[in-house]
Amino acid sequence: MGTKSACNWMTLWASILFVVILGFSRLSYGMFLPGIQRELGGSYGQLGILNTVNFIGYLVGTLCLPPLIARSPDRKHVINRLTCLLLAIAMIGSAFSETFIQLGLWRFSIGLLSAFATVLVLSIAMDAIRPAERGVASGLIWLGGSAGILLTGLFAPFTIDPSHLQGWRYAWVAMGVFGLIAAFGFELVTQKQGTAKIPQPTESKPHDQGSVNVYRLLLNPKEFLFLIASYFFFGWGYIIYFTYLIPYLVSKGIPSLYAGLIWSGIGFAGLFNGWIGGKAIDRWPSGYTLAAGVILGTIGVSGVITDQMLYTAWGAVTVGLVSFLTPPLMTTALLRRHVPHSAYAACLSIATAFFAFGQIIGPIVGAVMVDRYGLQFGVASSALFLAIAAALAGLYGQQQRKQEIRDLQL
């Protein structure tokens, strides 16, 4: 079966699944923190560290998936089907947590399963897309995460308002049910459309198509090291912002409806980010393109420093518009463009592991900042790590440019 354009039913259902995989299962936690704290107790710093548990599970998943795929390369669809179903069930289960330990175990399970689902859904969907349109397809899929944030923001009056003590529980159950529907839809359209046979990418520079040492490829300074390092620091920075932004707004006395609208503003702007970022990376497949988006996001995060809600809200929308999805979708597209097809799933999984390392460290550092210096300083500290990510992406773009010049001289 031949490859398809970026806009097809498989891409649509993959995007709907990413509503669950990213927006619901992982990032909704930051929105629900005030409600969870009122019922389970603990400081925001302590509850924030539970996000570390989530991303430890995410890291374990990214490390376990490559050998699992290598052992059963023809069973990706089966593994993905089981993973997506279990992820939805785990979200429903987390709604019944009564202690930190129970919630931590559910968060670990959700992190593990979402790591599997992220790589497998992307890999299966991208296999069916024409090489020239994979950036757009990646953007369309990742914008599902933005839609998830948009929807969780609309839940705010029922999840963080003190008058609805258990609203966060009902919301997680509803999200889990939605996840079951999304998993069924993706499986149905995948079986209907079949699996495409993809030719080796012609746009990338030659690589050994035999046995590829993916670690040597990704950690080589002349290949992808700066890109992977940028992804690591982005994970470190953005998760601090997404974990503590809503608690910061609540601590400032912002009504739950307005706090939710600011959160939804990130998701709404991110819907355009997925499309804009995908088109940009298809047209300018460079680290410079990635760096530009992260720089603007750094400026947006810094709006918290002003202590003015207008600038904080503007900054949140900026983050959603130009940098929330930019690193994941652009890293996905750049790797898909430049690594051998046979090594793509493993390379994406390892890159995601570095992203997960950043997300593990981020909540710990953020918790220390919040407990020691307050929520405002903790949220603002994410700008530093985003700036480092932007600088590293620029270095990757510079290394790409030098390689292009060398290729032209040959």
Secondary structure, 3 states (H helix, E strand, C coil): CCCECCCCHHHHHHHHHHHHHHHHCCCHHHHHHHHHHHHHCCCHHHHHHHHHHHHHHHHHHHHHHHHHHHHCHHHHHHHHHHHHHHHHHHHHHHCCCCCHHHHHHHHHHHHHHHHHHHHHHHHHHHCCECHHHHHHHHHHHHHHHHHHHHHHHHCHHHHCCCCCCCHHHHHHHHHHHHHHHHHHHHHHHHHHHCCCCCCCCCCCCCCCCCCCCHHHHHCCCCCCHHHHHHHHHHHHHHHHHHHHHHHHHHHCCCCHHHHHHHHHHHHHHHHHHHHHHHHHHHHCCCHHHHHHHHHHHHHHHHHHHHCCHHHHHHHHHHHHHHCCCHHHHHHHHHHHHHCCHHHHHHHHHHHHHHHHHHHHHHHHHHHHHHHHHCHHHHHHCHHHHHHHHHHHHHHHHHHHHHHHHHHHHC
